[in-house]
Amino acid sequence: MSKHYIIVVLSTIVLAAIISLTEGTLNFFLHFTNAIFYIGLTLFVISGFLLIVQSGFFNITRFGMRKVFGTRDEQMAEMTGDESLTVKKDMIYRRYNFSVTKPLLGASITLVILSFLFSFMIIK
């Protein structure tokens, strides 16, 4: 377990407790379970998007947009002879590395599973 994973899980539990206290104390455990699920699901969507961006899924779109709308840069590069302004094809193969993606994804999955377990405890 990494430090980021533990920080995300603990801060989410504290945030869910604060949210459930503000909603009322009559059904604290129900509000707590719902808050953990909502926060975990939001973190899951964010980490899934980061995982997609990290894999380079949108690189071809960025390359195409720069190719279409970058005509002014290409003309400027031809006039000045500056090659740094031209659209480079290695942009397609560029990969990003976000250090928070895996801990965030693991923490969100843990929180969603935890909320499911809590919901089964509420039912019985």
N, C-alpha and C positions, 0 to 999 in steps of 0.2 A: 504494500500500500504506500502510495506516495503522500507527501505532505499536502499537496494541493487537493487530493481526494478527500482527506480527512477534514481539511479546512472547509471545503464546499459542503460536505455532509453536515458537519456540526453547525455551520452558519445557517444552513437551510432549516435545520431543526429549530434553532433559536428564532429565526424569522417566522417560521410557521407557528411557534408558540406565541409570539407577540401578536401575529395576525389573529390567531384564534382567541386570544384574550380580548382583543378589541371587538370581536363579533359577539361576545356574550359568553357567560360562564355556564349556561344551562346545559349545553351539549358541547363541552370543551373538546372531548376526544373526537367527536364527529367533525368539528371545525378544524381541529389539528390534522386529522387524516386528509380532509379535503385540501387544506393549505399545502401539505407535503406533496400531494398529487399534482396540484396546479403548478407549484414551483418546479417539481421534478420533470413534469411534461414540458414546461417552458425551457428548462435547461437542456432537455433532450433535443428539442427542435434547434436550439442555438448550436449545440455541439454537433448535431447532424449536418447543419449548414457549414460549420467550420470544417468538418471532415470532407465534405464535397468540395469546398474551395481548396483545401489542402491537397486534394488529389489532382487538381488542375483541370477540373471539369469546365470552368468558364474561360480558360485560356484561349480557346479557339474563337470564342465570341469577342473577347478583347482584341485579338489579332485582326479579326474581320472588321470590327468597328474602327480600329486605327488605320486599316487599309483603306476603308471607304472615306472616312472623315479626315484622314491625315494627308490629303493631297497638298495642302498648303505647306506642311512640314517637308514633304518630298521635294516640292519646288524650291523651297528655301535651301534644302540640302544640296540640290543640284547647282544652285546659284553660288553658294558659298563653298561647296566642296566638303562640308562637314558631314561625316558619315554617322555621327552619333544621333542625328535627327531622323534618320531613316528607320522604318519599321523593320525590326529584326525578327527572323523566323525562330530564333531560339526562345522567343517569348512563348511559343506554343508548348515547348517542352519544360518550361519553368515549373518547379514544384515549390510549394510553401510549406513551412513547418511551424505550426503553432504548438507551443509546449503545453497548452491548457486543454487541448482537444480530448486526449484520452482520459485524463482524470475527470473532466467534466462529463464525458459520456458515461464513464463508469459510475460516477456519483448520481447522475440522473437516473440511470437504470436501477441502481440500488434504492433510490428514493421512491420510484414508481412501484417497485416490488414491495417495499416496506409499507407503502400506502395500501396496496392490495391486501397484504397480511392484516393490517389494522382494520380494513373494511370487513374482512371475514370475522375478526374478533368482535366487531360491533354487531354483526348480524346474529351471532350466537349468544 
